Amino acid sequence: MAYTLRAQLLAEFLGTGILLCTIIGSGIMTGSLSPDNAGVALFGNTVPPAAILFVLITIFAPISGAHFNPAVTLTFVVRREFPARKALMFVAMQLLGAVAGTMLANFMFSEPLISMATYQRFGPQQWVGELVATGGLLLTILVCMQTKPQSIPPAVTLYVTAAIWFTSSTCFANPAVSIGRAFSDTYAGLRLQDGLVFAMCQLLAVFLVLPLVKLVLEQK
């Protein structure tokens, strides 16, 4: 079934918005419940986003492809599987959804509707962490698409869950997430300047991982 462009754009807006609302909301909740235990707080900010990501991919993939991520959209453009003009609209809706979802979470927890984050994540270790996190995410998606498409929701969810813990940056892996989290000065927030650098690393990962994917999927 073919869905209208309006339906696809709405799916990207809602999916990204709900994802950010979950990230920020669970961050505020876990930060208030476990303010003195960083490990428990991180765990509490891992499970809800991973769980909602599974749901969002499952329900929106048939409509828009469930990108929710400018790096994913760029990947398909570079592979010439997605028109550039449509990609720009997708990215715009992803960014708008990210900010809207962050604002919704702020409102639900009686935080200022917009409060610029002050939490700092800066340095080459963090940037490499985002290259690894985003590259691994794209590798997971692209290989699953070729070998076992039905496994994409659980594979992506499990990868993100693991990468939050094994990367130095805690796996943002998404320019919309990196920018959206700048608008909440709470546990899951990120300074805007750091988020913009993260976004550049995430987009760079697209061009680094595509040759690897080509080699991995090389057939006789």
C-alpha positions as a printed NumPy array, in Angstrom:
array([[  0.   ,   0.   ,   0.   ],
       [  1.303,   3.435,  -0.966],
       [  0.857,   6.22 ,   1.587],
       [  0.609,   9.904,   0.775],
       [  3.549,  12.236,   1.28 ],
       [  1.572,  14.004,   3.993],
       [  1.127,  10.71 ,   5.86 ],
       [  4.834,   9.944,   5.528],
       [  5.87 ,  13.379,   6.801],
       [  3.462,  13.109,   9.721],
       [  4.874,   9.678,  10.561],
       [  8.403,  11.105,  10.636],
       [  7.286,  14.039,  12.798],
       [  5.384,  11.854,  15.255],
       [  8.002,   9.126,  15.391],
       [ 10.881,  11.491,  16.084],
       [  8.783,  13.519,  18.505],
       [  7.704,  10.5  ,  20.526],
       [ 11.283,   9.229,  20.583],
       [ 12.588,  12.53 ,  21.987],
       [  9.713,  12.801,  24.433],
       [ 10.639,   9.362,  25.73 ],
       [ 14.357,  10.164,  25.967],
       [ 13.824,  13.437,  27.811],
       [ 10.909,  12.248,  29.918],
       [ 12.621,   9.075,  31.087],
       [ 15.758,  11.129,  31.748],
       [ 13.868,  13.509,  34.007],
       [ 12.097,  10.653,  35.762],
       [ 15.187,   8.551,  36.364],
       [ 17.228,  11.607,  37.352],
       [ 14.714,  12.455,  40.06 ],
       [ 14.365,   8.869,  41.303],
       [ 18.084,   8.019,  41.297],
       [ 19.971,  11.308,  41.615],
       [ 22.921,   9.732,  43.418],
       [ 23.335,   6.557,  41.352],
       [ 24.642,   7.246,  37.85 ],
       [ 24.466,   3.601,  36.775],
       [ 20.824,   3.214,  37.736],
       [ 20.021,   6.553,  36.132],
       [ 21.644,   5.527,  32.856],
       [ 19.816,   2.196,  32.915],
       [ 16.556,   4.042,  33.463],
       [ 17.331,   6.26 ,  30.49 ],
       [ 18.18 ,   3.222,  28.32 ],
       [ 15.2  ,   0.889,  28.542],
       [ 12.307,   3.287,  27.751],
       [ 13.888,   4.802,  24.588],
       [ 14.858,   1.335,  23.338],
       [ 11.368,   0.003,  24.002],
       [  9.614,   2.905,  22.294],
       [ 12.   ,   2.663,  19.334],
       [ 10.833,  -0.912,  18.747],
       [  7.212,   0.254,  18.81 ],
       [  7.832,   3.261,  16.548],
       [  9.711,   1.266,  13.921],
       [  7.022,  -1.407,  13.951],
       [  4.096,   0.958,  13.467],
       [  5.64 ,   3.579,  11.184],
       [  8.004,   1.541,   8.974],
       [  5.226,   0.588,   6.533],
       [  4.265,   4.262,   6.191],
       [  7.49 ,   6.279,   5.992],
       [ 10.253,   3.73 ,   6.424],
       [ 10.651,   4.872,  10.041],
       [ 13.796,   6.914,   9.502],
       [ 13.395,   9.317,  12.489],
       [ 17.03 ,  10.181,  11.839],
       [ 18.661,  12.542,   9.291],
       [ 21.679,  10.219,   9.094],
       [ 19.436,   7.352,   7.996],
       [ 17.689,   9.566,   5.453],
       [ 21.043,  10.789,   4.114],
       [ 22.202,   7.184,   3.798],
       [ 19.358,   6.351,   1.435],
       [ 19.979,   9.523,  -0.57 ],
       [ 23.658,   8.65 ,  -1.014],
       [ 22.64 ,   5.128,  -2.059],
       [ 20.267,   6.721,  -4.608],
       [ 17.295,   5.002,  -3.027],
       [ 15.559,   8.184,  -1.871],
       [ 14.918,  11.498,  -3.696],
       [ 16.848,  14.477,  -2.332],
       [ 13.86 ,  16.839,  -2.289],
       [ 11.785,  14.402,  -0.276],
       [ 14.759,  13.833,   2.018],
       [ 14.89 ,  17.526,   2.859],
       [ 11.234,  17.402,   3.88 ],
       [ 11.851,  14.297,   5.979],
       [ 14.787,  15.924,   7.768],
       [ 12.767,  19.079,   8.425],
       [  9.982,  17.038,  10.016],
       [ 12.488,  15.023,  12.048],
       [ 14.055,  18.187,  13.465],
       [ 10.691,  19.795,  14.173],
       [  9.465,  16.596,  15.788],
       [ 12.574,  16.391,  17.951],
       [ 12.086,  19.895,  19.333],
       [  8.337,  19.388,  19.781],
       [  8.884,  16.084,  21.622],
       [ 11.437,  17.685,  23.916],
       [  9.083,  20.553,  24.693],
       [  6.259,  18.106,  25.451],
       [  8.435,  16.189,  27.911],
       [  9.527,  19.436,  29.553],
       [  5.904,  20.482,  29.957],
       [  4.763,  17.15 ,  31.397],
       [  7.417,  17.314,  34.104],
       [  6.834,  20.992,  34.939],
       [ 10.148,  22.068,  33.436],
       [ 10.439,  25.27 ,  31.392],
       [  9.012,  24.615,  27.945],
       [ 12.428,  25.415,  26.481],
       [ 15.577,  25.539,  28.58 ],
       [ 18.912,  25.345,  26.808],
       [ 20.96 ,  22.431,  28.099],
       [ 24.243,  23.069,  29.885],
       [ 25.497,  19.479,  30.104],
       [ 28.819,  19.194,  28.263],
       [ 29.953,  16.314,  26.039],
       [ 33.008,  17.488,  24.16 ],
       [ 36.266,  15.965,  22.954],
       [ 37.697,  13.478,  20.464],
       [ 36.717,  10.468,  22.579],
       [ 33.081,  11.559,  22.468],
       [ 33.262,  12.242,  18.725],
       [ 34.729,   8.833,  17.999],
       [ 32.   ,   7.383,  20.184],
       [ 29.399,   8.956,  17.918],
       [ 31.15 ,   7.716,  14.776],
       [ 31.068,   4.198,  16.204],
       [ 27.494,   4.489,  17.481],
       [ 26.098,   5.85 ,  14.219],
       [ 28.177,   3.615,  11.991],
       [ 27.032,   0.55 ,  13.897],
       [ 23.414,   1.631,  13.709],
       [ 23.603,   2.138,   9.948],
       [ 25.428,  -1.167,   9.493],
       [ 22.68 ,  -2.906,  11.459],
       [ 19.908,  -1.352,   9.371],
       [ 21.496,  -1.862,   5.958],
       [ 22.63 ,  -5.441,   6.503],
       [ 19.282,  -6.433,   7.998],
       [ 17.488,  -4.863,   5.038],
       [ 19.442,  -7.144,   2.737],
       [ 19.47 , -10.339,   4.779],
       [ 16.438, -10.338,   7.082],
       [ 14.183,  -7.243,   6.865],
       [ 11.726,  -8.476,   9.482],
       [ 14.49 ,  -8.406,  12.073],
       [ 15.085,  -4.655,  11.782],
       [ 12.929,  -3.558,  14.778],
       [ 14.512,  -5.935,  17.321],
       [ 17.998,  -5.612,  15.828],
       [ 17.967,  -1.811,  15.932],
       [ 16.486,  -1.789,  19.419],
       [ 19.063,  -4.207,  20.78 ],
       [ 21.926,  -2.408,  19.058],
       [ 20.93 ,   0.943,  20.545],
       [ 20.514,  -0.634,  23.983],
       [ 24.025,  -2.06 ,  23.822],
       [ 25.612,   1.032,  22.262],
       [ 24.292,   3.311,  25.004],
       [ 26.54 ,   1.344,  27.335],
       [ 29.586,   0.54 ,  25.192],
       [ 30.18 ,   3.918,  23.518],
       [ 31.817,   6.845,  25.292],
       [ 29.069,   9.189,  24.085],
       [ 26.164,   6.933,  25.189],
       [ 24.976,   6.538,  21.594],
       [ 23.064,   9.552,  20.354],
       [ 23.579,   8.288,  16.763],
       [ 21.   ,  10.716,  15.378],
       [ 21.397,  14.422,  14.468],
       [ 17.759,  15.128,  15.351],
       [ 18.263,  13.603,  18.796],
       [ 21.53 ,  15.495,  19.287],
       [ 19.893,  18.823,  18.467],
       [ 16.546,  18.138,  20.142],
       [ 18.176,  17.29 ,  23.467],
       [ 19.724,  20.762,  23.54 ],
       [ 16.337,  22.257,  24.427],
       [ 16.027,  20.613,  27.84 ],
       [ 18.418,  21.429,  30.672],
       [ 17.721,  18.133,  32.399],
       [ 19.441,  14.757,  32.845],
       [ 19.22 ,  13.867,  29.126],
       [ 20.142,  17.334,  27.886],
       [ 23.16 ,  18.233,  25.764],
       [ 24.698,  21.641,  25.046],
       [ 23.676,  22.873,  21.61 ],
       [ 27.271,  23.43 ,  20.47 ],
       [ 28.156,  19.877,  21.459],
       [ 25.029,  18.557,  19.789],
       [ 25.954,  20.248,  16.521],
       [ 29.413,  18.646,  16.587],
       [ 27.788,  15.289,  17.367],
       [ 25.492,  15.796,  14.38 ],
       [ 28.461,  16.392,  12.085],
       [ 30.128,  13.207,  13.339],
       [ 26.915,  11.267,  12.788],
       [ 26.589,  12.508,   9.209],
       [ 30.259,  11.753,   8.568],
       [ 29.627,   8.187,   9.734],
       [ 27.312,   7.718,   6.743],
       [ 30.192,   8.089,   4.313],
       [ 32.529,   5.946,   6.388],
       [ 30.183,   2.998,   6.809],
       [ 28.781,   2.691,   3.281],
       [ 31.987,   1.21 ,   1.781],
       [ 32.083,  -1.252,   4.687],
       [ 28.487,  -2.294,   4.061],
       [ 29.322,  -2.856,   0.402],
       [ 32.15 ,  -5.209,   1.375],
       [ 30.059,  -7.048,   3.968],
       [ 27.274,  -7.688,   1.457],
       [ 29.607,  -8.591,  -1.413],
       [ 28.436, -11.736,  -3.198],
       [ 30.041, -14.122,  -5.674]])
